[in-house]
């Protein structure tokens, strides 16, 4: 029961982090791809910064919903036990 509350809180906070820093994460991915191509000669296919933002938002929403659900379930178990 306490694990559910703890993991729910971690998931919720991680989802909020992803939603808040989606621009920086997308920019970082593009920068890392450029660095790999320049220094190691590895050319990874990928999307630009603007195309990645919706994926970071979706991932953040999934973590927020999962976190809220886990907190609700954990809270219910805690209250009824």
C-alpha positions in Angstrom: 0.0 0.0 0.0 2.7 2.5 0.9 4.7 1.5 -2.3 1.7 2.4 -4.4 1.5 5.9 -2.8 5.2 6.4 -3.2 5.5 5.2 -6.8 2.3 7.2 -7.6 4.0 10.4 -6.2 7.2 9.7 -8.2 5.2 9.1 -11.4 3.2 12.2 -10.9 6.3 14.4 -10.3 8.1 12.9 -13.2 5.1 13.5 -15.5 5.0 17.2 -14.3 8.7 17.4 -15.0 8.2 16.1 -18.5 5.4 18.5 -19.2 7.3 21.5 -17.8 10.6 20.8 -19.6 9.4 19.4 -22.9 11.2 22.1 -25.0 14.5 21.5 -23.2 14.2 17.7 -23.7 13.4 18.0 -27.4 16.3 20.5 -27.8 18.7 18.2 -26.0 17.7 15.3 -28.2 18.5 17.3 -31.3 21.8 18.5 -29.9 22.8 14.9 -28.9 22.0 13.7 -32.5 24.1 16.5 -33.9 27.0 15.7 -31.6 26.9 12.0 -32.5 27.0 12.8 -36.2 29.8 15.4 -35.9 32.2 13.5 -33.5 31.4 9.8 -34.0 30.0 9.8 -37.5 26.8 8.1 -36.3 23.8 9.5 -38.2 20.7 8.6 -36.3 17.3 9.3 -37.9 15.1 11.5 -35.9 12.8 14.4 -35.8 13.3 18.1 -35.3 12.7 19.9 -32.1 9.1 21.0 -33.0 8.0 17.5 -34.1 9.2 16.0 -30.8 7.2 18.2 -28.4 3.9 16.4 -28.8 5.5 13.1 -27.9 7.0 14.5 -24.8 3.6 16.0 -23.9 1.9 12.6 -24.4 4.5 10.8 -22.3 4.1 13.4 -19.5 0.3 13.1 -19.5 0.6 9.3 -19.3 2.9 9.6 -16.2 0.6 12.2 -14.6 -2.5 10.0 -15.1 -0.7 6.9 -13.9 0.6 8.8 -10.8 -2.9 10.1 -10.0 -4.5 6.7 -10.4 -1.8 5.1 -8.2 -2.3 7.7 -5.5 -6.1 7.3 -5.6 -5.8 3.5 -5.4 -3.1 3.6 -2.7 -5.1 6.2 -0.7 -8.2 4.0 -0.9 -6.3 1.0 0.3 -4.7 3.0 3.1 -8.1 4.3 4.3 -9.9 1.0 4.1 -7.2 -1.1 5.8 
